[in-house]
Amino acid sequence: MGNETATVPPGSLPELLADLEALVTCESPSQDLAAVARSADLVAAIGTRRLGVEPERLVLDGRSHLRWRLGTGDRRVLLLGHHDTVWPLGSLADHPFTIEHGVLRGPGCFDMLAGLAMAFQAVAALPDPDGVTLLVTGDEELGSPSSRELIEGEAKGCLAALVLEASADGGALKTERKGVSRYQVTVHGRAAHAGLEPERGVNASIEAAHQVLAISALADPAQGTTVTPTVLTAGTSSNTVPAVATFAVDVRVRNVEEQHRIQAAMLALRPVLPGASLDVEGGPNRPPLERAASADLYQRAGRIAAELGLGRLAEAAVGGASDGNFTAGVGTPTLDGLGAVGGGAHADHEHVLIAELPRRTALLTALVAELLGTDRHAVPGGEDARVTSGVDRP
């Protein structure tokens, strides 16, 4: 590829840590378009340095995404990640980038900036990356409103989509993710003086209470379906019968049939109080990533991990969604959770275990090489990924 870093063994630790520090210290909250644009500049520079190829920069609805299409052959493997985070500007003041006792900390390091650093190293180590697409989006934490069609378009026809989101507990790969639906229910009643003539009103709060109970009852724990009313507001003053109430509903499902059942039930809601009316907005946001979409890739990854001396790879079903839901939704085999091992996504204790970075990168490199039809043993460092780390930095 005309880049000397292409011969660096997968998971080369100094390069991984240097790239990850740069990414973490360039804050990229999803809602701040300027910050995400600055982050995209940095990601593009790091990727160009590691891969020897500049990305396409795709700005959709003001949000910055990057795409590397490597080689000229058919698109076969999609590597998918995002560079936006949930951390607001200034978070570094209270959560600085640190490395101590083999643990790396900093806002967004686990979710999922470490995955980006790993992806660049893995692709750079491939003897021939022809057929690989690396897509890095800038709005995943918002539900991917501008990048969904881009993700689905890149995934269609690929042999596999490999998602660089962080692993589940203990390094488990994510072979199942629940689908997500989101709704906003607005209840319309009629205002009246609460003390003088409440009977002339139609109490939107009471109607909302009826609807919240009815909606909650749609959950099916046996199926893994959760239906959770969340933020609720009603009324304008303490002495007025509320004329309007609104509440949000979060739905998580394990299969498409359940997602359709909840959708039909939400659209069939009817008011209980005479004179009240309802508006229901929203619907499915992400389809489920069902285990069938991950099974073959998980088996491949497990075999490769054993050959590399990485031990047994566990798998996990998780309630949170990712862009892997979209790739699975268009029929592309998808394996998620290939990124960092650590914990604390979106939380004060967010962290990455340094010793696992080169090991997981070696796994990713070998998996991509196999999907491309490349001999794993032709990959630099592919024969042995046993790595230890005693890196300590204040």
Contacts in CASP RR format, 6 or more apart in sequence:
PFRMAT RR
TARGET T0000
AUTHOR 0000-0000-0000
METHOD contacts of the structure
MODEL  1
MGNETATVPPGSLPELLADLEALVTCESPSQDLAAVARSADLVAAIGTRR
LGVEPERLVLDGRSHLRWRLGTGDRRVLLLGHHDTVWPLGSLADHPFTIE
HGVLRGPGCFDMLAGLAMAFQAVAALPDPDGVTLLVTGDEELGSPSSREL
IEGEAKGCLAALVLEASADGGALKTERKGVSRYQVTVHGRAAHAGLEPER
GVNASIEAAHQVLAISALADPAQGTTVTPTVLTAGTSSNTVPAVATFAVD
VRVRNVEEQHRIQAAMLALRPVLPGASLDVEGGPNRPPLERAASADLYQR
AGRIAAELGLGRLAEAAVGGASDGNFTAGVGTPTLDGLGAVGGGAHADHE
HVLIAELPRRTALLTALVAELLGTDRHAVPGGEDARVTSGVDRP
1 51 0 8 1.000
1 52 0 8 1.000
1 53 0 8 1.000
1 124 0 8 1.000
1 129 0 8 1.000
2 52 0 8 1.000
3 50 0 8 1.000
3 51 0 8 1.000
3 52 0 8 1.000
3 124 0 8 1.000
5 15 0 8 1.000
5 49 0 8 1.000
5 50 0 8 1.000
5 124 0 8 1.000
6 124 0 8 1.000
6 125 0 8 1.000
6 126 0 8 1.000
7 125 0 8 1.000
7 380 0 8 1.000
8 15 0 8 1.000
8 121 0 8 1.000
8 124 0 8 1.000
8 125 0 8 1.000
8 380 0 8 1.000
9 125 0 8 1.000
9 362 0 8 1.000
9 380 0 8 1.000
9 381 0 8 1.000
9 382 0 8 1.000
10 121 0 8 1.000
10 122 0 8 1.000
10 125 0 8 1.000
10 358 0 8 1.000
10 361 0 8 1.000
10 362 0 8 1.000
10 364 0 8 1.000
10 365 0 8 1.000
10 366 0 8 1.000
10 379 0 8 1.000
10 380 0 8 1.000
10 381 0 8 1.000
10 382 0 8 1.000
10 385 0 8 1.000
11 118 0 8 1.000
11 121 0 8 1.000
11 122 0 8 1.000
11 125 0 8 1.000
11 357 0 8 1.000
11 358 0 8 1.000
11 359 0 8 1.000
11 361 0 8 1.000
11 362 0 8 1.000
11 365 0 8 1.000
11 387 0 8 1.000
12 121 0 8 1.000
12 358 0 8 1.000
13 354 0 8 1.000
13 357 0 8 1.000
13 358 0 8 1.000
13 387 0 8 1.000
13 389 0 8 1.000
13 391 0 8 1.000
15 50 0 8 1.000
15 121 0 8 1.000
16 117 0 8 1.000
16 118 0 8 1.000
16 121 0 8 1.000
16 357 0 8 1.000
16 358 0 8 1.000
16 361 0 8 1.000
17 99 0 8 1.000
17 104 0 8 1.000
17 354 0 8 1.000
17 357 0 8 1.000
17 391 0 8 1.000
19 46 0 8 1.000
19 50 0 8 1.000
19 116 0 8 1.000
19 117 0 8 1.000
19 120 0 8 1.000
19 121 0 8 1.000
20 104 0 8 1.000
20 109 0 8 1.000
20 113 0 8 1.000
20 114 0 8 1.000
20 117 0 8 1.000
20 352 0 8 1.000
21 97 0 8 1.000
22 42 0 8 1.000
22 46 0 8 1.000
23 39 0 8 1.000
23 42 0 8 1.000
23 43 0 8 1.000
23 46 0 8 1.000
23 83 0 8 1.000
23 113 0 8 1.000
23 116 0 8 1.000
23 117 0 8 1.000
24 92 0 8 1.000
24 97 0 8 1.000
24 106 0 8 1.000
24 107 0 8 1.000
24 108 0 8 1.000
24 109 0 8 1.000
24 113 0 8 1.000
25 92 0 8 1.000
25 97 0 8 1.000
26 38 0 8 1.000
26 39 0 8 1.000
26 42 0 8 1.000
27 35 0 8 1.000
27 39 0 8 1.000
27 85 0 8 1.000
27 87 0 8 1.000
27 88 0 8 1.000
27 89 0 8 1.000
27 90 0 8 1.000
27 91 0 8 1.000
27 92 0 8 1.000
27 107 0 8 1.000
28 35 0 8 1.000
28 36 0 8 1.000
28 38 0 8 1.000
28 39 0 8 1.000
28 83 0 8 1.000
28 84 0 8 1.000
28 85 0 8 1.000
28 138 0 8 1.000
29 35 0 8 1.000
29 36 0 8 1.000
29 84 0 8 1.000
29 85 0 8 1.000
29 86 0 8 1.000
29 87 0 8 1.000
29 88 0 8 1.000
29 89 0 8 1.000
30 36 0 8 1.000
30 84 0 8 1.000
30 85 0 8 1.000
30 86 0 8 1.000
30 138 0 8 1.000
30 139 0 8 1.000
30 140 0 8 1.000
30 141 0 8 1.000
30 142 0 8 1.000
31 142 0 8 1.000
32 89 0 8 1.000
33 62 0 8 1.000
33 63 0 8 1.000
33 64 0 8 1.000
35 89 0 8 1.000
36 63 0 8 1.000
36 64 0 8 1.000
36 83 0 8 1.000
36 84 0 8 1.000
36 138 0 8 1.000
36 139 0 8 1.000
37 64 0 8 1.000
39 64 0 8 1.000
39 83 0 8 1.000
39 84 0 8 1.000
39 138 0 8 1.000
40 57 0 8 1.000
40 64 0 8 1.000
40 65 0 8 1.000
40 66 0 8 1.000
40 83 0 8 1.000
40 136 0 8 1.000
40 138 0 8 1.000
43 66 0 8 1.000
43 83 0 8 1.000
43 116 0 8 1.000
43 136 0 8 1.000
44 54 0 8 1.000
44 55 0 8 1.000
44 57 0 8 1.000
44 66 0 8 1.000
46 116 0 8 1.000
46 117 0 8 1.000
46 120 0 8 1.000
47 55 0 8 1.000
47 68 0 8 1.000
47 120 0 8 1.000
48 54 0 8 1.000
48 55 0 8 1.000
50 120 0 8 1.000
50 121 0 8 1.000
50 123 0 8 1.000
50 124 0 8 1.000
51 68 0 8 1.000
51 70 0 8 1.000
51 120 0 8 1.000
51 123 0 8 1.000
51 124 0 8 1.000
51 129 0 8 1.000
51 134 0 8 1.000
53 68 0 8 1.000
53 70 0 8 1.000
55 66 0 8 1.000
55 67 0 8 1.000
55 68 0 8 1.000
55 134 0 8 1.000
55 136 0 8 1.000
56 66 0 8 1.000
56 67 0 8 1.000
56 68 0 8 1.000
56 69 0 8 1.000
57 64 0 8 1.000
57 65 0 8 1.000
57 66 0 8 1.000
58 64 0 8 1.000
58 65 0 8 1.000
58 66 0 8 1.000
58 67 0 8 1.000
58 150 0 8 1.000
59 65 0 8 1.000
60 146 0 8 1.000
60 147 0 8 1.000
60 150 0 8 1.000
61 145 0 8 1.000
61 146 0 8 1.000
62 146 0 8 1.000
63 137 0 8 1.000
63 138 0 8 1.000
63 139 0 8 1.000
63 146 0 8 1.000
63 147 0 8 1.000
64 138 0 8 1.000
65 135 0 8 1.000
65 136 0 8 1.000
65 137 0 8 1.000
65 138 0 8 1.000
65 139 0 8 1.000
65 146 0 8 1.000
65 147 0 8 1.000
65 150 0 8 1.000
66 83 0 8 1.000
66 135 0 8 1.000
66 136 0 8 1.000
67 133 0 8 1.000
67 134 0 8 1.000
67 135 0 8 1.000
67 136 0 8 1.000
67 150 0 8 1.000
67 154 0 8 1.000
68 123 0 8 1.000
68 132 0 8 1.000
68 133 0 8 1.000
68 134 0 8 1.000
68 135 0 8 1.000
69 75 0 8 1.000
69 131 0 8 1.000
69 133 0 8 1.000
70 123 0 8 1.000
70 129 0 8 1.000
70 130 0 8 1.000
70 131 0 8 1.000
70 132 0 8 1.000
70 133 0 8 1.000
70 134 0 8 1.000
71 129 0 8 1.000
71 130 0 8 1.000
71 131 0 8 1.000
71 132 0 8 1.000
72 130 0 8 1.000
73 130 0 8 1.000
73 131 0 8 1.000
74 131 0 8 1.000
75 131 0 8 1.000
75 133 0 8 1.000
75 154 0 8 1.000
75 157 0 8 1.000
75 158 0 8 1.000
76 131 0 8 1.000
76 132 0 8 1.000
76 158 0 8 1.000
76 159 0 8 1.000
76 160 0 8 1.000
76 371 0 8 1.000
76 372 0 8 1.000
77 131 0 8 1.000
77 132 0 8 1.000
77 133 0 8 1.000
77 158 0 8 1.000
77 159 0 8 1.000
77 160 0 8 1.000
77 161 0 8 1.000
77 162 0 8 1.000
77 368 0 8 1.000
77 371 0 8 1.000
77 372 0 8 1.000
78 132 0 8 1.000
78 133 0 8 1.000
78 135 0 8 1.000
78 154 0 8 1.000
78 155 0 8 1.000
78 158 0 8 1.000
78 160 0 8 1.000
78 161 0 8 1.000
78 162 0 8 1.000
78 327 0 8 1.000
78 332 0 8 1.000
79 119 0 8 1.000
79 122 0 8 1.000
79 123 0 8 1.000
79 132 0 8 1.000
79 133 0 8 1.000
79 134 0 8 1.000
79 135 0 8 1.000
79 162 0 8 1.000
79 164 0 8 1.000
79 368 0 8 1.000
80 135 0 8 1.000
80 137 0 8 1.000
80 151 0 8 1.000
80 154 0 8 1.000
80 155 0 8 1.000
80 161 0 8 1.000
80 162 0 8 1.000
80 163 0 8 1.000
80 164 0 8 1.000
80 323 0 8 1.000
80 324 0 8 1.000
80 327 0 8 1.000
81 112 0 8 1.000
81 115 0 8 1.000
81 116 0 8 1.000
81 119 0 8 1.000
81 135 0 8 1.000
81 136 0 8 1.000
81 137 0 8 1.000
81 140 0 8 1.000
81 163 0 8 1.000
81 164 0 8 1.000
81 165 0 8 1.000
81 323 0 8 1.000
82 112 0 8 1.000
82 136 0 8 1.000
82 137 0 8 1.000
82 138 0 8 1.000
82 139 0 8 1.000
82 140 0 8 1.000
82 141 0 8 1.000
82 323 0 8 1.000
83 113 0 8 1.000
83 116 0 8 1.000
83 136 0 8 1.000
83 137 0 8 1.000
83 138 0 8 1.000
84 137 0 8 1.000
84 138 0 8 1.000
84 139 0 8 1.000
84 140 0 8 1.000
84 141 0 8 1.000
84 142 0 8 1.000
85 107 0 8 1.000
85 108 0 8 1.000
85 111 0 8 1.000
85 113 0 8 1.000
85 141 0 8 1.000
86 108 0 8 1.000
86 111 0 8 1.000
86 141 0 8 1.000
86 346 0 8 1.000
87 95 0 8 1.000
87 107 0 8 1.000
87 108 0 8 1.000
91 107 0 8 1.000
92 106 0 8 1.000
92 107 0 8 1.000
95 105 0 8 1.000
95 106 0 8 1.000
95 107 0 8 1.000
95 348 0 8 1.000
95 350 0 8 1.000
96 105 0 8 1.000
96 106 0 8 1.000
97 104 0 8 1.000
97 105 0 8 1.000
97 106 0 8 1.000
97 109 0 8 1.000
98 104 0 8 1.000
98 105 0 8 1.000
98 106 0 8 1.000
98 393 0 8 1.000
98 394 0 8 1.000
99 105 0 8 1.000
99 354 0 8 1.000
99 391 0 8 1.000
99 392 0 8 1.000
99 393 0 8 1.000
100 392 0 8 1.000
100 393 0 8 1.000
100 394 0 8 1.000
101 392 0 8 1.000
102 353 0 8 1.000
102 354 0 8 1.000
102 355 0 8 1.000
102 389 0 8 1.000
102 390 0 8 1.000
102 391 0 8 1.000
102 392 0 8 1.000
103 351 0 8 1.000
103 352 0 8 1.000
103 353 0 8 1.000
103 354 0 8 1.000
104 114 0 8 1.000
104 351 0 8 1.000
104 352 0 8 1.000
104 353 0 8 1.000
104 354 0 8 1.000
105 350 0 8 1.000
105 351 0 8 1.000
105 352 0 8 1.000
106 350 0 8 1.000
106 351 0 8 1.000
107 350 0 8 1.000
108 345 0 8 1.000
108 350 0 8 1.000
109 340 0 8 1.000
109 350 0 8 1.000
109 351 0 8 1.000
109 352 0 8 1.000
110 166 0 8 1.000
110 340 0 8 1.000
110 342 0 8 1.000
110 343 0 8 1.000
110 344 0 8 1.000
110 345 0 8 1.000
110 350 0 8 1.000
110 351 0 8 1.000
110 352 0 8 1.000
111 165 0 8 1.000
111 166 0 8 1.000
111 344 0 8 1.000
111 345 0 8 1.000
111 346 0 8 1.000
111 350 0 8 1.000
112 164 0 8 1.000
112 165 0 8 1.000
112 166 0 8 1.000
112 339 0 8 1.000
112 340 0 8 1.000
114 166 0 8 1.000
114 339 0 8 1.000
114 340 0 8 1.000
114 352 0 8 1.000
114 357 0 8 1.000
115 164 0 8 1.000
115 165 0 8 1.000
115 166 0 8 1.000
115 338 0 8 1.000
115 339 0 8 1.000
115 340 0 8 1.000
116 136 0 8 1.000
116 164 0 8 1.000
117 357 0 8 1.000
118 164 0 8 1.000
118 338 0 8 1.000
118 339 0 8 1.000
118 340 0 8 1.000
118 357 0 8 1.000
118 360 0 8 1.000
118 361 0 8 1.000
118 364 0 8 1.000
119 134 0 8 1.000
119 164 0 8 1.000
119 364 0 8 1.000
120 134 0 8 1.000
121 361 0 8 1.000
121 365 0 8 1.000
122 361 0 8 1.000
122 364 0 8 1.000
122 365 0 8 1.000
122 368 0 8 1.000
123 129 0 8 1.000
123 132 0 8 1.000
123 134 0 8 1.000
123 368 0 8 1.000
125 365 0 8 1.000
125 379 0 8 1.000
125 380 0 8 1.000
125 381 0 8 1.000
126 132 0 8 1.000
126 365 0 8 1.000
126 368 0 8 1.000
126 369 0 8 1.000
126 372 0 8 1.000
126 374 0 8 1.000
126 379 0 8 1.000
127 369 0 8 1.000
127 374 0 8 1.000
127 378 0 8 1.000
127 379 0 8 1.000
128 372 0 8 1.000
128 374 0 8 1.000
129 372 0 8 1.000
130 372 0 8 1.000
131 372 0 8 1.000
132 368 0 8 1.000
132 372 0 8 1.000
133 154 0 8 1.000
133 158 0 8 1.000
135 150 0 8 1.000
135 151 0 8 1.000
135 154 0 8 1.000
137 144 0 8 1.000
137 147 0 8 1.000
137 150 0 8 1.000
137 151 0 8 1.000
137 323 0 8 1.000
138 147 0 8 1.000
139 145 0 8 1.000
139 146 0 8 1.000
139 147 0 8 1.000
140 147 0 8 1.000
140 322 0 8 1.000
140 323 0 8 1.000
143 285 0 8 1.000
143 286 0 8 1.000
143 321 0 8 1.000
144 151 0 8 1.000
144 323 0 8 1.000
144 326 0 8 1.000
147 323 0 8 1.000
148 326 0 8 1.000
151 323 0 8 1.000
151 324 0 8 1.000
151 326 0 8 1.000
151 327 0 8 1.000
152 326 0 8 1.000
152 327 0 8 1.000
152 329 0 8 1.000
152 330 0 8 1.000
153 330 0 8 1.000
155 161 0 8 1.000
155 326 0 8 1.000
155 327 0 8 1.000
155 330 0 8 1.000
155 331 0 8 1.000
155 332 0 8 1.000
155 334 0 8 1.000
156 330 0 8 1.000
156 331 0 8 1.000
156 332 0 8 1.000
157 332 0 8 1.000
158 327 0 8 1.000
158 332 0 8 1.000
159 333 0 8 1.000
159 371 0 8 1.000
160 297 0 8 1.000
160 332 0 8 1.000
160 333 0 8 1.000
160 334 0 8 1.000
160 335 0 8 1.000
160 371 0 8 1.000
161 324 0 8 1.000
161 327 0 8 1.000
161 328 0 8 1.000
161 332 0 8 1.000
161 333 0 8 1.000
161 334 0 8 1.000
161 335 0 8 1.000
162 297 0 8 1.000
162 334 0 8 1.000
162 335 0 8 1.000
162 338 0 8 1.000
162 364 0 8 1.000
162 367 0 8 1.000
162 368 0 8 1.000
163 174 0 8 1.000
163 322 0 8 1.000
163 323 0 8 1.000
163 324 0 8 1.000
163 327 0 8 1.000
163 334 0 8 1.000
163 335 0 8 1.000
163 336 0 8 1.000
163 337 0 8 1.000
163 338 0 8 1.000
164 337 0 8 1.000
164 338 0 8 1.000
164 339 0 8 1.000
164 364 0 8 1.000
165 174 0 8 1.000
165 322 0 8 1.000
165 324 0 8 1.000
165 336 0 8 1.000
165 337 0 8 1.000
165 338 0 8 1.000
165 339 0 8 1.000
166 337 0 8 1.000
166 339 0 8 1.000
166 340 0 8 1.000
166 341 0 8 1.000
166 342 0 8 1.000
166 343 0 8 1.000
166 345 0 8 1.000
167 173 0 8 1.000
167 174 0 8 1.000
167 337 0 8 1.000
167 338 0 8 1.000
167 339 0 8 1.000
167 340 0 8 1.000
167 341 0 8 1.000
167 342 0 8 1.000
167 360 0 8 1.000
168 174 0 8 1.000
168 314 0 8 1.000
168 316 0 8 1.000
168 318 0 8 1.000
168 337 0 8 1.000
169 316 0 8 1.000
169 343 0 8 1.000
170 314 0 8 1.000
170 341 0 8 1.000
170 342 0 8 1.000
171 313 0 8 1.000
171 314 0 8 1.000
171 341 0 8 1.000
171 342 0 8 1.000
171 356 0 8 1.000
172 313 0 8 1.000
172 314 0 8 1.000
172 315 0 8 1.000
172 316 0 8 1.000
173 294 0 8 1.000
173 298 0 8 1.000
173 301 0 8 1.000
173 313 0 8 1.000
173 314 0 8 1.000
173 315 0 8 1.000
173 316 0 8 1.000
173 335 0 8 1.000
173 336 0 8 1.000
173 337 0 8 1.000
173 338 0 8 1.000
174 289 0 8 1.000
174 294 0 8 1.000
174 315 0 8 1.000
174 316 0 8 1.000
174 317 0 8 1.000
174 318 0 8 1.000
174 322 0 8 1.000
174 336 0 8 1.000
174 337 0 8 1.000
175 291 0 8 1.000
175 294 0 8 1.000
175 295 0 8 1.000
175 298 0 8 1.000
175 315 0 8 1.000
175 316 0 8 1.000
175 317 0 8 1.000
175 335 0 8 1.000
175 336 0 8 1.000
176 254 0 8 1.000
176 288 0 8 1.000
176 289 0 8 1.000
176 290 0 8 1.000
176 291 0 8 1.000
176 294 0 8 1.000
176 315 0 8 1.000
176 316 0 8 1.000
176 317 0 8 1.000
176 318 0 8 1.000
177 288 0 8 1.000
177 289 0 8 1.000
177 317 0 8 1.000
177 318 0 8 1.000
177 319 0 8 1.000
177 320 0 8 1.000
177 321 0 8 1.000
177 322 0 8 1.000
177 324 0 8 1.000
177 325 0 8 1.000
177 336 0 8 1.000
178 224 0 8 1.000
178 252 0 8 1.000
178 253 0 8 1.000
178 254 0 8 1.000
178 288 0 8 1.000
178 317 0 8 1.000
178 318 0 8 1.000
178 319 0 8 1.000
178 320 0 8 1.000
178 321 0 8 1.000
179 252 0 8 1.000
179 253 0 8 1.000
179 254 0 8 1.000
179 259 0 8 1.000
179 284 0 8 1.000
179 285 0 8 1.000
179 286 0 8 1.000
179 287 0 8 1.000
179 288 0 8 1.000
179 289 0 8 1.000
179 321 0 8 1.000
179 325 0 8 1.000
180 250 0 8 1.000
180 251 0 8 1.000
180 252 0 8 1.000
180 284 0 8 1.000
180 285 0 8 1.000
180 286 0 8 1.000
180 320 0 8 1.000
180 321 0 8 1.000
180 325 0 8 1.000
181 251 0 8 1.000
181 253 0 8 1.000
181 259 0 8 1.000
181 262 0 8 1.000
181 263 0 8 1.000
181 282 0 8 1.000
181 283 0 8 1.000
181 284 0 8 1.000
181 285 0 8 1.000
182 248 0 8 1.000
182 249 0 8 1.000
182 250 0 8 1.000
182 251 0 8 1.000
182 282 0 8 1.000
182 283 0 8 1.000
182 285 0 8 1.000
183 248 0 8 1.000
183 249 0 8 1.000
183 251 0 8 1.000
183 266 0 8 1.000
183 280 0 8 1.000
183 281 0 8 1.000
183 282 0 8 1.000
183 283 0 8 1.000
184 246 0 8 1.000
184 247 0 8 1.000
184 248 0 8 1.000
184 249 0 8 1.000
184 280 0 8 1.000
184 281 0 8 1.000
184 282 0 8 1.000
185 208 0 8 1.000
185 211 0 8 1.000
185 215 0 8 1.000
185 246 0 8 1.000
185 247 0 8 1.000
185 248 0 8 1.000
185 249 0 8 1.000
185 269 0 8 1.000
185 278 0 8 1.000
185 279 0 8 1.000
185 280 0 8 1.000
185 281 0 8 1.000
186 244 0 8 1.000
186 245 0 8 1.000
186 246 0 8 1.000
186 278 0 8 1.000
186 279 0 8 1.000
186 280 0 8 1.000
186 281 0 8 1.000
187 204 0 8 1.000
187 207 0 8 1.000
187 208 0 8 1.000
187 211 0 8 1.000
187 234 0 8 1.000
187 244 0 8 1.000
187 245 0 8 1.000
187 246 0 8 1.000
187 271 0 8 1.000
187 276 0 8 1.000
187 277 0 8 1.000
187 278 0 8 1.000
188 204 0 8 1.000
188 243 0 8 1.000
188 244 0 8 1.000
188 276 0 8 1.000
188 277 0 8 1.000
188 278 0 8 1.000
188 279 0 8 1.000
189 201 0 8 1.000
189 202 0 8 1.000
189 203 0 8 1.000
189 204 0 8 1.000
189 207 0 8 1.000
189 242 0 8 1.000
189 243 0 8 1.000
189 244 0 8 1.000
189 273 0 8 1.000
189 275 0 8 1.000
189 276 0 8 1.000
189 277 0 8 1.000
190 200 0 8 1.000
190 201 0 8 1.000
190 202 0 8 1.000
190 241 0 8 1.000
190 243 0 8 1.000
190 275 0 8 1.000
191 201 0 8 1.000
191 236 0 8 1.000
191 240 0 8 1.000
191 241 0 8 1.000
191 242 0 8 1.000
191 243 0 8 1.000
192 198 0 8 1.000
192 199 0 8 1.000
192 200 0 8 1.000
192 201 0 8 1.000
192 240 0 8 1.000
192 241 0 8 1.000
193 239 0 8 1.000
193 240 0 8 1.000
193 241 0 8 1.000
194 238 0 8 1.000
194 239 0 8 1.000
194 240 0 8 1.000
194 241 0 8 1.000
195 239 0 8 1.000
198 241 0 8 1.000
200 241 0 8 1.000
201 241 0 8 1.000
202 241 0 8 1.000
202 243 0 8 1.000
202 273 0 8 1.000
202 274 0 8 1.000
202 275 0 8 1.000
202 276 0 8 1.000
203 241 0 8 1.000
203 242 0 8 1.000
203 273 0 8 1.000
204 234 0 8 1.000
204 235 0 8 1.000
204 242 0 8 1.000
204 243 0 8 1.000
204 244 0 8 1.000
204 245 0 8 1.000
204 276 0 8 1.000
205 234 0 8 1.000
205 235 0 8 1.000
205 242 0 8 1.000
205 245 0 8 1.000
206 273 0 8 1.000
207 245 0 8 1.000
207 271 0 8 1.000
207 272 0 8 1.000
207 273 0 8 1.000
207 276 0 8 1.000
207 278 0 8 1.000
208 232 0 8 1.000
208 234 0 8 1.000
208 245 0 8 1.000
208 247 0 8 1.000
210 271 0 8 1.000
210 272 0 8 1.000
210 273 0 8 1.000
211 247 0 8 1.000
211 269 0 8 1.000
211 271 0 8 1.000
211 272 0 8 1.000
211 278 0 8 1.000
212 229 0 8 1.000
212 232 0 8 1.000
212 247 0 8 1.000
214 269 0 8 1.000
215 227 0 8 1.000
215 229 0 8 1.000
215 249 0 8 1.000
215 266 0 8 1.000
215 269 0 8 1.000
216 227 0 8 1.000
216 228 0 8 1.000
216 229 0 8 1.000
218 225 0 8 1.000
218 227 0 8 1.000
218 261 0 8 1.000
218 262 0 8 1.000
218 265 0 8 1.000
218 266 0 8 1.000
219 225 0 8 1.000
219 226 0 8 1.000
219 227 0 8 1.000
219 228 0 8 1.000
220 258 0 8 1.000
223 253 0 8 1.000
223 254 0 8 1.000
223 255 0 8 1.000
223 258 0 8 1.000
224 252 0 8 1.000
224 253 0 8 1.000
224 254 0 8 1.000
224 258 0 8 1.000
225 251 0 8 1.000
225 252 0 8 1.000
225 253 0 8 1.000
225 254 0 8 1.000
225 258 0 8 1.000
225 262 0 8 1.000
226 250 0 8 1.000
226 251 0 8 1.000
226 252 0 8 1.000
227 249 0 8 1.000
227 250 0 8 1.000
227 251 0 8 1.000
227 262 0 8 1.000
228 249 0 8 1.000
228 250 0 8 1.000
228 251 0 8 1.000
229 247 0 8 1.000
229 248 0 8 1.000
229 249 0 8 1.000
230 247 0 8 1.000
230 248 0 8 1.000
230 249 0 8 1.000
230 250 0 8 1.000
231 247 0 8 1.000
231 248 0 8 1.000
232 245 0 8 1.000
232 246 0 8 1.000
232 247 0 8 1.000
232 248 0 8 1.000
233 245 0 8 1.000
233 246 0 8 1.000
233 247 0 8 1.000
234 242 0 8 1.000
234 244 0 8 1.000
234 245 0 8 1.000
234 246 0 8 1.000
235 242 0 8 1.000
235 243 0 8 1.000
235 244 0 8 1.000
235 245 0 8 1.000
236 242 0 8 1.000
236 243 0 8 1.000
249 266 0 8 1.000
251 259 0 8 1.000
251 262 0 8 1.000
252 319 0 8 1.000
252 320 0 8 1.000
253 259 0 8 1.000
253 262 0 8 1.000
253 288 0 8 1.000
254 288 0 8 1.000
254 290 0 8 1.000
254 317 0 8 1.000
255 288 0 8 1.000
255 290 0 8 1.000
256 287 0 8 1.000
256 288 0 8 1.000
256 290 0 8 1.000
259 284 0 8 1.000
259 287 0 8 1.000
259 288 0 8 1.000
263 283 0 8 1.000
263 284 0 8 1.000
266 280 0 8 1.000
266 283 0 8 1.000
267 280 0 8 1.000
269 278 0 8 1.000
269 280 0 8 1.000
270 278 0 8 1.000
271 277 0 8 1.000
271 278 0 8 1.000
285 321 0 8 1.000
286 321 0 8 1.000
286 325 0 8 1.000
286 326 0 8 1.000
287 325 0 8 1.000
287 326 0 8 1.000
287 328 0 8 1.000
287 329 0 8 1.000
288 325 0 8 1.000
288 328 0 8 1.000
289 321 0 8 1.000
289 322 0 8 1.000
289 324 0 8 1.000
289 325 0 8 1.000
289 328 0 8 1.000
289 329 0 8 1.000
289 334 0 8 1.000
289 336 0 8 1.000
290 328 0 8 1.000
291 317 0 8 1.000
293 328 0 8 1.000
293 329 0 8 1.000
293 331 0 8 1.000
293 332 0 8 1.000
293 333 0 8 1.000
293 334 0 8 1.000
294 315 0 8 1.000
294 328 0 8 1.000
294 333 0 8 1.000
294 334 0 8 1.000
294 335 0 8 1.000
294 336 0 8 1.000
296 333 0 8 1.000
297 333 0 8 1.000
297 334 0 8 1.000
297 335 0 8 1.000
297 367 0 8 1.000
298 313 0 8 1.000
298 315 0 8 1.000
298 335 0 8 1.000
300 367 0 8 1.000
300 370 0 8 1.000
300 371 0 8 1.000
301 313 0 8 1.000
301 335 0 8 1.000
301 338 0 8 1.000
301 363 0 8 1.000
301 367 0 8 1.000
302 312 0 8 1.000
302 313 0 8 1.000
304 363 0 8 1.000
304 366 0 8 1.000
304 367 0 8 1.000
304 370 0 8 1.000
304 376 0 8 1.000
305 311 0 8 1.000
305 312 0 8 1.000
305 313 0 8 1.000
305 363 0 8 1.000
306 312 0 8 1.000
307 366 0 8 1.000
307 376 0 8 1.000
308 359 0 8 1.000
308 362 0 8 1.000
308 363 0 8 1.000
308 366 0 8 1.000
308 382 0 8 1.000
308 384 0 8 1.000
308 385 0 8 1.000
309 384 0 8 1.000
309 385 0 8 1.000
309 386 0 8 1.000
310 359 0 8 1.000
310 362 0 8 1.000
310 363 0 8 1.000
310 385 0 8 1.000
322 336 0 8 1.000
324 334 0 8 1.000
324 336 0 8 1.000
327 334 0 8 1.000
328 334 0 8 1.000
335 367 0 8 1.000
338 360 0 8 1.000
338 363 0 8 1.000
338 364 0 8 1.000
338 367 0 8 1.000
339 360 0 8 1.000
339 364 0 8 1.000
340 352 0 8 1.000
340 353 0 8 1.000
340 356 0 8 1.000
340 357 0 8 1.000
340 360 0 8 1.000
341 352 0 8 1.000
341 353 0 8 1.000
341 356 0 8 1.000
341 360 0 8 1.000
342 351 0 8 1.000
342 352 0 8 1.000
342 353 0 8 1.000
342 356 0 8 1.000
343 349 0 8 1.000
343 350 0 8 1.000
343 351 0 8 1.000
343 352 0 8 1.000
344 350 0 8 1.000
344 351 0 8 1.000
354 389 0 8 1.000
354 390 0 8 1.000
354 391 0 8 1.000
355 387 0 8 1.000
355 388 0 8 1.000
355 389 0 8 1.000
355 390 0 8 1.000
357 389 0 8 1.000
358 385 0 8 1.000
358 387 0 8 1.000
358 389 0 8 1.000
359 385 0 8 1.000
359 386 0 8 1.000
359 387 0 8 1.000
362 381 0 8 1.000
362 382 0 8 1.000
362 385 0 8 1.000
362 387 0 8 1.000
363 385 0 8 1.000
365 379 0 8 1.000
365 382 0 8 1.000
366 376 0 8 1.000
366 379 0 8 1.000
366 382 0 8 1.000
369 375 0 8 1.000
369 376 0 8 1.000
369 378 0 8 1.000
369 379 0 8 1.000
370 376 0 8 1.000
376 382 0 8 1.000
377 383 0 8 1.000
END
